[in-house]
Amino acid sequence: MRLSEFWIAMTDEFGSSYGRTLAQDFVLTDVGGRTAEEAIAAGVPPREIWIAVCRACDVPESRWYGVGQLRDR
């Protein structure tokens, strides 16, 4: 997953305003107790961050690859 795909998935799943707020404020234990934005800045792969967001927000597994996105090969 590219960073641009991460942001598309966040917007598709949560909406543009809430997706950005979630990325800025919601601390994810699966990426070292960082927010999504902090994890991005620290070099954590976007796919790992996306999966952490999905787990923390109870997104159904069928949408873990991003709404409208292809599954990783």
ZIHUCOR-V423106 format. One record per residue. N is the residue number from 1. PHI is phi in whole degrees, 0 to 359 (none if undefined). Layout:
N,PHI + N,PHI
//
This chain:
1,none + 2,278 + 3,299 + 4,298 + 5,292 + 6,302 + 7,293 + 8,296 + 9,298 + 10,299 + 11,294 + 12,297 + 13,280 + 14,243 + 15,90 + 16,292 + 17,290 + 18,292 + 19,300 + 20,293 + 21,297 + 22,301 + 23,295 + 24,277 + 25,245 + 26,273 + 27,277 + 28,250 + 29,293 + 30,291 + 31,239 + 32,81 + 33,70 + 34,248 + 35,284 + 36,300 + 37,295 + 38,295 + 39,295 + 40,300 + 41,298 + 42,277 + 43,91 + 44,291 + 45,301 + 46,306 + 47,298 + 48,297 + 49,293 + 50,301 + 51,297 + 52,298 + 53,298 + 54,301 + 55,298 + 56,294 + 57,257 + 58,55 + 59,287 + 60,303 + 61,305 + 62,297 + 63,247 + 64,294 + 65,267 + 66,98 + 67,299 + 68,75 + 69,257 + 70,284 + 71,293 + 72,298 + 73,274
//
